[in-house]
Amino acid sequence: MQSKKIIIGAVVLLFLVQLSIPMCFTFAQNDLVIDQKTKERLAEQYGLEEPQPPASEQ
């Protein structure tokens, strides 16, 4: 009876993990939109520069 409870608990845990993976993946894929003032403040605070687009080789 004890092993049955452990197996059921493990199955429930694995099921919950499977449910959370798509949600985490979706959150990571969303592009974050910030306003221009915040973008400028962060760039100034951390000394960041806008990335330059790669030069196309012709």
N, C-alpha and C positions, 0 to 999 in steps of 0.2 A: 504494500500500500504506500509506503514511503517513497519508493522509486517512482511510482506513478505520479505522485505530487511533484517530484523533481522534474520529470519529463514534461508534464503539463506546464510547469513554470518556465522551463527552457523554451518550449514552443511559443508560449505567450511572449516571452522576452524577444525571441527572434522575429516574431511577427511585428512587434512594436518597432524594432530596429528597421525592418523593411519599410514600415510606414514613414519613418522619419527621414530616410535617405533622400527621396525625391524632394521633400520640402527643403532640406539643406542645400541640395544641388540647385534648386530653383532660386533660392535666396542668393546664392553665390553668383548666379548668372545675371541677375538684374543689374542694369547700369544705374549707378547712383547719380541723381541729378542734384547739383548744388547750385546755389545762386552765385552770381559773379563776385559779390563782395566777399563771400566766404572763400571762394576759390582764390581770390587775390590775397586775402589775409593768410591763408594756409601757405601759399607760395612764398609770401614775404617772411612768415614765421620760420619756415624750414629751409629757406633758400632754394626753392624749387624753380625750375624753368619749364616752360611749355615744351613738350617733345616735338622735335622737328620731324616732318614726314620724311621717309627715306627717299633719297634721290633715285629716281628711276634711271636705270642703266639703258642707254639707247645705243 
